[in-house]
Amino acid sequence: QVQLAESGGGSVQAGGSLRLSCTASGLYHSSYQLGWFRHTPGKEREGVAAIYTGGGGMTAYGDSVKGRFTISRVSKDKYESTLYLEMGSLEPEDSAMYYCAATPRRGSPPRWQLLRPDEYDTWGPGTRVTVDA
C-alpha cells in the first residue's frame, strides 16, 4: 500500500520560489508513475509535473509550468522515495492545493498519460501554495 505525504507549501511573493516534497513509501512494484497535481476551487485538477521511475525516467510538465518548475526524485531505498517539485518564477495563478500522486506502471507510458489525474490511484492529502501579487 503506497502512502504519500506532501510538505513544503506556504505563502510566497510573486517571482519567488518554493520546493515541495512528497515522501512516497510502500513502493513495492518495480516501477511507478509519480506526479504532482494542483487544484483550485471551480477548476479541474491540473497535471503539473510527473516522472516515470522505470527505465529512461521520462518526465512531463504541464504547459503552464514548463521552464519554471522541475520535478525530481531521490530514492531512499527500494521501497521509499522522495519526490520534489522545485517551483520558480511563481505567479499568483500558481496558487492552489498541490497533491502528490502515484500509480504502479509497467513499461514506459506515453508522456501525456503521466499528467492525467485519472491514471493515478493513490493521492496524498495535499499542501497549499499561495502566491501573493
For each residue, the residues with C-beta under 8 A, 3 or more apart:
1: 26
2: 24 25 26 27 32 102 122
3: 24 25 26 122
4: 22 23 24 100 101 102 122 123 124
5: 22 23 100 124 125
6: 9 20 21 22 98 99 100 124 125 126 127
7: 20 21 22 23 127
8: 18 19 20 21 127
9: 6 18 20 98 127 128 129
10: 18 128 129 130
11: 130 131 132
12: 16 17 18 90 129 130 131 132
13: 16 131 132
14: 90 91 92 131 132 133
15: 89 90
16: 12 13 90 131
17: 12 86 87 88 89 90
18: 8 9 10 12 87 90 129
19: 8 84 85 86 87
20: 6 7 8 9 36 84 85 87 98 100 127 129
21: 6 7 8 82 83 84
22: 4 5 6 7 34 36 82 83 84 85 100 124
23: 4 5 7 80 81 82
24: 2 3 4 27 32 34 80 81 82 83 100 102
25: 2 3 79 80
26: 1 2 3 79 80
27: 2 24 32 53 78 79 80 81 102
28: 79
29: 32 104 106
30: 54 106
31: 52 53 54 55 104 105 106 107
32: 2 24 27 29 52 53 102 103 104 105
33: 50 51 52 53 102 103 105 109 113 114 119 120
34: 22 24 50 51 53 73 81 83 100 101 102
35: 47 48 49 50 51 100 101 102 114 115 120
36: 20 22 47 48 49 50 71 83 85 98 99 100 101
37: 45 46 47 48 98 99 101 117 120
38: 45 46 48 94 96 97 98 99 129
39: 43 44 45 46 96 97 99 126
40: 43 95 96 97
41:
42:
43: 39 40 46
44: 39
45: 37 38 39 99 117
46: 37 38 39 43 62 64 96
47: 35 36 37 50 60 62 114 115 116 117
48: 35 36 37 38 61 62 65 69 85 98 115
49: 35 36 59 60 61 62 65 69 70 71 85 115
50: 33 34 35 36 47 59 60 71 114 115
51: 33 34 35 57 58 59 60 71 72 73 83 114
52: 31 32 33 56 57 58 59 105 108 109 114
53: 27 31 32 33 34 57 73 81
54: 30 31 57 105 106 107 108
55: 31 108
56: 52 108
57: 51 52 53 54
58: 51 52 108 109 111 114
59: 49 50 51 52 71 114
60: 47 49 50 51 111 112 114 115
61: 48 49 65 66 69 71 115
62: 46 47 48 49 65 66 115
63: 66
64: 46 93
65: 48 49 61 62 68 69 87 94
66: 61 62 63 69
67:
68: 65 87 88 89 90
69: 48 49 61 65 66 85 86 87 88
70: 49 85 86 88
71: 36 49 50 51 59 61 83 84 85 86
72: 51 83 84 86
73: 34 51 53 81 82 83 84
74: 81 82 84
75: 78 80 81
76: 80 81 82
77: 80
78: 27 75
79: 25 26 27 28
80: 23 24 25 26 27 75 76 77
81: 23 24 27 34 53 73 74 75 76
82: 21 22 23 24 73 74 76
83: 21 22 24 34 36 51 71 72 73 100
84: 19 20 21 22 71 72 73 74
85: 19 20 22 36 48 49 69 70 71 98
86: 17 19 69 70 71 72
87: 17 18 19 20 65 68 69 90 94 129
88: 17 68 69 70
89: 15 17 68
90: 12 14 15 16 17 18 68 87 94 129 131
91: 14 94 131
92: 14 95 131 132 133
93: 64 131
94: 38 65 87 90 91 129 131
95: 40 92 129 130 131
96: 38 39 40 46 128 129
97: 38 39 40 126 127 128 129
98: 6 9 20 36 37 38 48 85 126 127 128 129
99: 6 36 37 38 39 45 123 124 125 126
100: 4 5 6 20 22 24 34 35 36 83 123 124
101: 4 34 35 36 37 117 120 122 123 124
102: 2 4 24 27 32 33 34 35 120 121 122
103: 32 33 119 120 121 122
104: 29 31 32
105: 31 32 33 52 54 109
106: 29 30 31 54
107: 31 54
108: 52 54 55 56 58
109: 33 52 58 105 113 114 119
110: 113
111: 58 60 114 115
112: 60 115 116
113: 33 109 110 116 119
114: 33 35 47 50 51 52 58 59 60 109 111 119
115: 35 47 48 49 50 60 61 62 111 112
116: 47 112 113 119 120
117: 37 45 47 101 120
118:
119: 33 103 109 113 114 116
120: 33 35 37 101 102 103 116 117 123
121: 102 103
122: 2 3 4 101 102 103
123: 4 99 100 101 120 126
124: 4 5 6 22 99 100 101
125: 5 6 99
126: 6 39 97 98 99 123
127: 6 7 8 9 20 97 98
128: 9 10 96 97 98
129: 9 10 12 18 20 38 87 90 94 95 96 97 98
130: 10 11 12 95
131: 11 12 13 14 16 90 91 92 93 94 95
132: 11 12 13 14 92
133: 14 92
